[in-house]
């Protein structure tokens, strides 16, 4: 038991931080009612957490190599727990969004160090076992998130989806301090503060512009100005990384078509497979009247199919080029999303089932091979950087996917309600934000029109998600080759290749 105690300590934190990516999905309608939240606020409850992970993973991982990985992991867990308590105590949507962002900061410190800690604790065959268990725990967290969220929301209160993190955090910190040793990167490595800041500005302003676009208009000065700031921040980041002695993400890697294709898949996999689910959950609970638990159970086929496909595919697809597994997996995710775009005013949950299963199979096929494809697309001394980039692009894809698909769904609802409601835009925002019951009670529009409008918005979002998945799959099949030719760029001495190689 002592041999595997470090693995247990790391997996406790991993399970908790990844659970919080999906656990809020089925609690969104209850949050909207309790906090009088708008659609934009609901989007930010999800996006502020995912965005903090995406913005800080690379930078925090670099800082942990200097400051100490165990110290960073413990500090992140403590911050995560404190933010979870504050989330549960939130009295307004703004406070909840802000504390979700703080949660994401703590989660980034944990996520960026988990595999580094395992790589330092285990060697040889034991390391393979540890990484395998870590991967299984990660998959279980995604599968259990909606169900556990439904159980807690229905039987206690939505605030308990955050309170449950407290005892787990205490156990993780206590066990880590007791059984996990400290480790660091190579001597002389420096923290890339400027790179972290410029990447954070790029990601934050980009997502903010997309979330606000439906309210202020895509062509408005506010939207275009914010997107311009995001573009400038990205250029500053790229320029700084080219000049940095210890870059977080060397832009020269994107000269390789294989690396670019893999990053496109990493970005698209979370967006296409999971970006529409928050609005599906709202539809299930507010339009169909499901309980939070039943709404969570409806989404289980996606997670179950993913788990089975990953387990079976790991044996049957061993030795198959990652280009094929990732590419075909992305095509399946896209096809599954398209198959969910079949809703009408009278549709019920079984209409979603085929699409959820197909998308789940795609996730199970593509995800295990994604890191392998990333590692195969770069020279060996860049393996750690490639693994960290996969994690970052997955989280950024999820954050942007939720924002973009929510904006698209609300816009489509507005169009469908034109002529059916006195204020189509306001009604669409309220409908997408989980206020279907209130709108029906107030007779803002005919019940059939409201149900048809939400179904139309959800179909539009699913079609967009399907297109993202299909395009990413085609790009992977066309661009990714294994092995790839070495990519130009300065070699970093003694980079921790085995430690971060399997991240994500």
HUBEL-V261312 format. One line per field, one symbol per residue. ss: DSSP state (2 for helix, 1 for strand, 0 for the rest). phi: phi as a letter, one per 30 degrees, with the letter a starting at -180 (. if undefined). burial: I if it has 16 or more other ideal C-beta (glycine too) atoms within 10 Angstrom, else O. Layout:
ss=???
phi=???
burial=???
//
This chain:
ss=022222222222222222222200222222222220002222222222222222222222222222202222222222222222222200002222222222222222222222222222200222222222222222222222222222222220000222222222222222222220000000000000222222222222222222222222000022222222222222222222222000000022222022222222222222222200222222222220000222222202222222222222222200000222222222222222222000000000022222222222222222222222222200022222222222222222222222222222222222222100100222222222000222222200002222222222222222222222222222222220000000000000000022220000
phi=.decdedddddeddedddeddcddedceddddddchddddddddeddddddddddceddddddddddjddddddddddddddddddddcdcbddddddddddedddddddddcedddddddbbhdddddddddeddddddddddedddddedddcbaedddcddddddddddddddddbcddbbdddidcdddddddddddedddddedddddddcjdcdddddddddddddddddddddddcddbddbdeddddddddddddddddddddddbdceedddddddccdiddeddddddddeddddddddddddeddcdjdededddddeddddddddddddbdbdcdbdeddeeddddddddddddddcddeddddcbdedcdddddddeeddddddddddedddddddddddeddcdjcbdbedddddddddjceddddddhdadedddddddddddddddddddddddddddddddcdbbdcdecdlddcdhdddddcdcei
burial=OOOIOIIIIIIIIIIIIIIIIIIIIIIIIIIIIIIOIIIIIIIIIIIIIIIIIIIIIIIIIIIIIIIIIIOIIIIIIIIIIIIIIIIIOIOOIOOIIIIIIIIIIIIIIIIIIIIIIIIIIIOOOOIOOIIOIIIOIIIIIIIIIIIIIIIIIIOOOIIIIIIIIOOIIOIIIOIIOOIIOOIIIOOOIOIIOOIIIIIIIIIIIIIIIIIIIIIOOOOOOOIOOIIOIIOOIIOIIIOIIOOIOIIIIIOIIOOIIIIIIIIIIIIIIIIIIIIIIIIIIIIIIIIIOIOIIIIIIIIIIIIOIIIOIIOOIOOOIOOOIIIIIIIIIIIIIIIIIIIIIOIOIOIOIOIIOOIIIIIIIIIIIIIIIIIIIIIIIIIOIIIIIIIIIIIIIIIIIIIIIIIIIIIIIIIIIIIIIOOIIOOIIOIIIIIIIIIIOOIIOOOIIOOOIIIIIIIIIIIIIIIIIIOIIIIIIIIIIOIIOOOIOOIOIOOIOOIIIIIIIIII
//
